């Protein structure tokens, strides 16, 4: 589905991404992990066609760079790390997710309205529909933006560290929500994650970046057994209650 081949990004004399190749597997949650500054957000920007790069990014064999923006927006949706907080209601925000399907000056169709209602319901934000975004907590705003992304109704959803400003309880609930979207809505998810323990718990596949290079791309269980996480992050692996955890040395 989404393939990245020989992707490189240079900024001045610094190489940010160096010949990165990976495939995002359909109907799976792939976690993109790596230390700060390894190029995770740059990779997301390249997929979103907002950063210059060398290489090719394709969707079902079609080069994303050759598509019109509206066409790409019907295939891929993005939830960035930094979110604007306009003075709009949750319902109005989620409606923005339908913009790739609505011509300028045209009204929403019944299908558009149904997609908005369905997305708000999916993230359990019905009681917040008429609340203004700038009145919500950080976790609630993140769920509202997830609903907007869901209303866009794309096959692939790409999220850049979506749980950064959430407390632990909200983080678990949000990741459970992503897991539900994968299982029940057949969404394909590429999620930049900073919490290793959450990554190995929720991701079907892991892509590990180190110094701009892709040092692992495959099943989560294989990544755990390979020892690459310990080498890249300098952490210790242990098992408790049948689950794998990582902690600082």
N, C-alpha and C positions, 0 to 999 in steps of 0.2 A: 504494500500500500504506500506508505511514506518511506522513501529511501534517500539516504544522504551518502554521496560518493565523493571521496577525495576532497573534502571541504577544508579550505585553509583561509585564515583571516590574519592579516598583518596590519598593525597600527604603528606607523613609523618603522623603526627597526625591530619592534617587538612582535613576535609571532604569538597570536592569541589562540588560534586553532591551527593544528598541524596535521593535515591529511586525514581528517576524521571520516570514517565510513561506518554507517550503521543502518539497520532496518527496524522500523517501528512495526511490531507484529499486530495484526488486526485483533480487536476484541480483547486486548490485554492491557494491563497497566505497566508501562515501562517507567522506571524511576531513573532520572539522570542525576548522578551524584558526583561529588568531587569537592576538594577543598576550595575555599574562597579564592577567586581570581583564576580558576582553572579554565574558564571559558563557557560555563553552563549557560548564562544569560545571553552571551554572544551567540551561541548556537541557536537559541530560541529566536533571537533577532534575525538571524540569517533565514531561518525557516519562514519567518513572518515577512521576509523581503524588506526589512528596514535597516539592514547592515550589508555593506558590500562584501563579497566573498569570491573565492576561486573554487571551482568544483561544480557539482550539480545536485540539486534537491528536486526530487520528482514525486509525483502522486500518481499511482497506478500507471507508471511509465511516462507520464507527461511532466515536462519541465515546469516547475512553479514559476520560474522567472519569465516564462513566455506567456503566462496567463494574465488576463485582466484582473485587477484587484477584486472586483465583484465576483468573478468566477472563483478565485481562491477562497473568498469569504464564504462560499457555499460548500467548501470542502474542509476547511480548517478553521477552528476558532481558537482564540488566545485569551488567556487570563494572565495579564502582566503582574509583575511583583509589586509595582507601585501603581496604586489606583487613585484616580481623581474622585473627588467627593462633591458632585454637583448637587444643587438644591432641587432635586427631583424626587418623586415618590419611587418606591420599589417597583411598582407596576410600570411607571414611565421608563425606568432604567431597563427593565427586562424587555420592554417593547423595542428598545434600540437594537436588541439582538436580531430583530426581523429586518433590519435595514438592507441586507443584501438581496432581499426578495421584493422589496417595495420600491417602486419607481418614485422619483421626486415629484411631490405634489399629489401622489395617489394615497388613498385611504387604505387602512388595514383591511384585509379580507377576513371572512370568518375563520379561515385556516390559520391566519396570523394570530388572531385573538385566541384561538384554541391553543396554539403553541405557547403563547405567553402564559395563559392560565395553567397549562400543564407543567411548564417549567417552574413556576412559583410553587405549585403543589408538590413537585418532585423534591424540592429542597426544604419543604415544610415552612414556607414563609407566608402562608395565606393571611395570617393575622397581621402581617406587616405590610400588606399590599399598598395601603394608603399612607404609610409612614414615610417621612422624608429620610433620604439616605444619610444626611448629616446629623440625624437624630439617633442613629443606630450605633451599637457597639462595633468594634472592629470585626469580630467574628460574624455578626449579623450582616455587615456590609459585604464581607467576603462571600457569604452565601447568596446575597442578592446578585452580586456579579457572576457567581456561578450560574444562577438562574438565567441571567442575560446570555451567558455563553451557551447554555443548554437550549435556550429559545432559538439560537442561531441554527440549530439542528444540523450540525456537521458530523461527518463520520469520525473525524479525529479532533480531539480536544487537547490543547497544549497549555499547561499551567506552570507558571514560574514561581516556585516557592509559595504556594497559596496559603500555607499555614504559619507563615513567619510571625504574624502578630497575634496569634491565637494562644489562649492558655491550653493546658493539656487536655481538659475535658472537651473543649471545642475542637481541638486538633483531631482527637479520635473520632468525634462525630462527623467532622468534615471528610476524613479519609474513609469512614464507613459509607458515606454518601457517594464518594467516587467509586468505591467498590461496588455499590449497588448499581450505579450507572453502567459500569462495565458488564455486570452479570445480567441485568434485566433489560437494559437498553442497548446492549451490544456496542457500547462506545469504545473507541480506541483512545487510550490516554497516554500522553507523554508528560510526566510530572517532574519538574526540578524539585528535589528534596534536599533539605539540610540535615534532617534527623535520620541517622543511619538505622536506628532501631525501628523507626516507622517504615523506612524504605524496605528493609528485609521482611517486614511483617506484611505489607500491603502489595508490594510489587511482584508481578509475575516474572518480570525481566529487569535486569539492571544494566545500565550503561555507565561506566566509570571513566571520568576524565581526569587526567593528571598532567599538569603542565601543558595543556592544550592538546594532548594526545588521547585517543580513545584506547585505554588499556584493557578494557573488558566490555563485551557486549553479548549478553546471553541470559540463560535462565538464572533466577535468583539463587536457587540451590547450588548450581554450579559455581556461581560467583563466591558464595560463602565457603565452599570447599576449596576453592583455588587459593585462598589466602590473600587475594589482591586487596581486599578492604583493609586488612591489618597493615600491609605494606604501604598503601597510599596514605592512610589516615593516622598511622602510628597508634592503633588501638588494640585492645585485647578482646578476643572472642570467648564467650562462655555460654553455657546452656542452663536455662532455669525453666521449670514447668513445661518442658518439651519445646521451648522456643529458643531461638538464637538471639543473643544480645551482644552489643559491643560497648566497651567502656574505655576511658582513657587509661593508659598504662600507669 
